[in-house]
Amino acid sequence: MYAVIANGGKQYRVQKGDTVQFDYDELLDLRAEKKFEVMAVGAGAKIKLGQPLVSGATVKAEVVAVEKGPKIEILRHKRRKQFKRNVGFRALHTRMLITEVNDGSSADSLSAKEKEEVLRRVGFALINELKAEESAEKKAVKAEKSKAKRAKIAAAPKPTAKKAKTTKKKKTTAKKAAARKKAASKKKATAKKKVATKKKTAKEPAAKKKVSKK
């Protein structure tokens, strides 16, 4: 049994067990399921055509992987301007496995064994799944390590001696500053005294010399 479905403005002919590459959808995670509306269903020579959809017919698909498409090169060139730019681009796509095709009266679905065989046949899907599992394990290990570090920091005794040293240092610095201020004030007082004594000596008249009579 096969069916014709529409997605992203494109039509796809699918059947049970196919892996189809659709346009990338951010809302779909790995192992997410999606239902598609059917435009036509057929089995052998019998065909049902919808106007535009077949009533009761559905197609179920499961996200198997997210992959990159072929590289598209974009070349920009302007003649006589010495301008040339080449850019590469690879669009993302979602690879989906068709698990069930239902024509409204009967359903053709994949069994668990058939699903495993298809996933083994399609190697990139298993690789992507393993990568996702490894990344999740790494994240869990990092979270556990960070929790252990926080617990050690919380359980460690608080450094009281360092605080005492800092208080002592503060006291010594305050004492030094006070001593410097005292020394500066003493220097100022001595300088003022010297200036005052110099002024007094300048104001006093010189003593008259006694003339000796012969």
VENZI-V386877 format. One record per residue. N is the residue number from 1. RES is the residue in one letter. PHI is phi in whole degrees, 0 to 359 (999 if undefined). BURIAL is # if it has 9 or more other C-alpha atoms within 8 Angstrom, else .. Layout:
n res phi burial
N RES PHI BURIAL
N RES PHI BURIAL
//
This chain:
n res phi burial
1 M 999 #
2 Y 234 #
3 A 212 #
4 V 247 #
5 I 240 #
6 A 238 #
7 N 205 #
8 G 63 .
9 G 77 .
10 K 235 .
11 Q 249 .
12 Y 229 .
13 R 263 .
14 V 231 #
15 Q 211 #
16 K 301 #
17 G 93 #
18 D 282 .
19 T 248 .
20 V 248 #
21 Q 262 .
22 F 254 #
23 D 295 .
24 Y 296 .
25 D 235 .
26 E 292 .
27 L 283 .
28 L 264 .
29 D 266 .
30 L 296 #
31 R 71 .
32 A 280 .
33 E 256 .
34 K 216 .
35 K 255 .
36 F 245 #
37 E 278 #
38 V 254 #
39 M 263 #
40 A 202 #
41 V 228 #
42 G 212 #
43 A 215 .
44 G 72 .
45 A 270 .
46 K 274 .
47 I 224 #
48 K 247 .
49 L 254 #
50 G 267 #
51 Q 231 .
52 P 269 .
53 L 244 #
54 V 274 #
55 S 291 .
56 G 84 .
57 A 269 #
58 T 219 #
59 V 230 #
60 K 257 #
61 A 222 #
62 E 236 #
63 V 288 #
64 V 255 #
65 A 197 #
66 V 244 #
67 E 226 .
68 K 261 .
69 G 276 .
70 P 293 .
71 K 285 .
72 I 248 .
73 E 261 .
74 I 246 .
75 L 249 .
76 R 244 .
77 H 215 .
78 K 237 .
79 R 288 .
80 R 61 .
81 K 239 .
82 Q 55 .
83 F 235 .
84 K 208 .
85 R 221 .
86 N 239 .
87 V 236 .
88 G 256 .
89 F 212 .
90 R 234 #
91 A 281 .
92 L 277 #
93 H 223 #
94 T 255 #
95 R 265 #
96 M 239 #
97 L 259 #
98 I 281 #
99 T 260 #
100 E 205 #
101 V 235 #
102 N 239 #
103 D 264 #
104 G 104 #
105 S 247 .
106 S 222 .
107 A 235 #
108 D 245 #
109 S 238 .
110 L 278 #
111 S 273 .
112 A 296 .
113 K 294 .
114 E 297 #
115 K 297 #
116 E 298 .
117 E 297 .
118 V 295 #
119 L 294 #
120 R 291 .
121 R 294 .
122 V 265 .
123 G 290 .
124 F 297 .
125 A 294 #
126 L 295 #
127 I 298 .
128 N 297 #
129 E 295 #
130 L 296 .
131 K 298 .
132 A 296 .
133 E 296 .
134 E 298 .
135 S 297 .
136 A 294 .
137 E 296 .
138 K 298 .
139 K 297 .
140 A 296 .
141 V 297 .
142 K 298 .
143 A 296 .
144 E 296 .
145 K 297 .
146 S 296 .
147 K 297 .
148 A 298 .
149 K 297 .
150 R 296 .
151 A 296 .
152 K 297 .
153 I 296 .
154 A 290 .
155 A 281 .
156 A 294 .
157 P 293 .
158 K 283 .
159 P 285 .
160 T 279 .
161 A 300 .
162 K 298 .
163 K 297 .
164 A 298 .
165 K 298 .
166 T 296 .
167 T 295 .
168 K 299 .
169 K 299 .
170 K 298 .
171 K 297 .
172 T 296 .
173 T 296 .
174 A 295 .
175 K 297 .
176 K 297 .
177 A 295 .
178 A 296 .
179 A 296 .
180 R 296 .
181 K 297 .
182 K 299 .
183 A 298 .
184 A 295 .
185 S 295 .
186 K 298 .
187 K 298 .
188 K 297 .
189 A 296 .
190 T 296 .
191 A 295 .
192 K 297 .
193 K 298 .
194 K 298 .
195 V 297 .
196 A 296 .
197 T 295 .
198 K 297 .
199 K 295 .
200 K 297 .
201 T 296 .
202 A 289 .
203 K 285 .
204 E 295 .
205 P 287 .
206 A 288 .
207 A 291 .
208 K 287 .
209 K 279 .
210 K 283 .
211 V 268 .
212 S 278 .
213 K 269 .
214 K 264 .
//
